[in-house]
Amino acid sequence: MTQHTKQPVDNRPIVAPCRQVPVTAPFRWLKKGFADFKQMPGLSLLYGLVMMLISVVITYVAYQAHSIVLAIALTAGFFFIGPIIGIGLYSLSRQLSNDVPPQLFRCVRESRKNFSNAMVLSLIFLIVFLVWARAASMVHIFFPSMSSLDMQGWIKFLAIGSAVGALFSVVIFCMGAFSIPMIMDRNVDTVTAVITSINAVLKNKLTMLVWGVLIVTLTLIGIATFYIGFVVLLPVIGHATWHAYKETIDADAWELGPGLNQQNQSD
């Protein structure tokens, strides 16, 4: 007779519980994010510098192509994949909040363990971006001669383009607000992380609206400073996102991911 090994039953929910956070919470997240930045300025500035250089390259390519549509599409694409780029910042804040000396090598090691889930999420973001880029090009079809547009035409073009971009930005924001920090922090699959993020955003609509407005405002400040502000502002936003996740999502039902539960062996 063959003996059948009984498989353990996974009683964890498909969605991690979320907490109700006050409208003022995003300002506290930024304050904590800046505190993290001050505790590890070298590593944070390194990430900020890389993201600033990426922004400069995007602008240069768009300028050389003489296409405002390409500029908008490339810029939006950068911010769509921003959460993926910020995974190292989440890891640094995770280490710091657990009294582990922040190390770039540990970020790489942890990211490697979460590579498959991060890539699945990155692929989802890429698909949404490609759909958005296609929608943006469709908007451009209705304005074939950009050089001949008058003020009213430009207002219509920017209004329609902004509305389309805002729709896709909301989708990405809901999916990525908490999913990537959760994947970094816990042994959780991509589907659970994404659904958890969407659920938490919908249950904290006003708070997340304030958080979104703050991110957009800081991003615009960075652009207004010819991307120099990105060196500081984007790392602060990344660190703050980690604290937003920890304050909003109750992920205790899932095991800790690599880097903390095996700290003694790896250090």
URRA-V402185 format. One record per run of one state. SS is the DSSP state (helix for helix, strand for strand, loop for the rest). FROM is the first residue (numbers start at 1). TO is the last residue. If there is no record, write none. Layout:
ss=[SS | SS]
from=[FROM | FROM]
to=[TO | TO]
//
This chain:
ss=[loop | strand | loop | helix | loop | helix | loop | helix | loop | helix | loop | helix | loop | helix | loop | helix | loop | helix | loop | helix | loop | helix | strand | loop | helix | loop | helix | loop | helix | strand | loop | strand | loop | helix | loop]
from=[1 | 17 | 19 | 25 | 40 | 41 | 66 | 68 | 81 | 82 | 86 | 87 | 98 | 104 | 114 | 115 | 142 | 146 | 149 | 151 | 177 | 179 | 186 | 187 | 190 | 204 | 205 | 225 | 230 | 249 | 251 | 256 | 257 | 263 | 267]
to=[16 | 18 | 24 | 39 | 40 | 65 | 67 | 80 | 81 | 85 | 86 | 97 | 103 | 113 | 114 | 141 | 145 | 148 | 150 | 176 | 178 | 185 | 186 | 189 | 203 | 204 | 224 | 229 | 248 | 250 | 255 | 256 | 262 | 266 | 267]
//
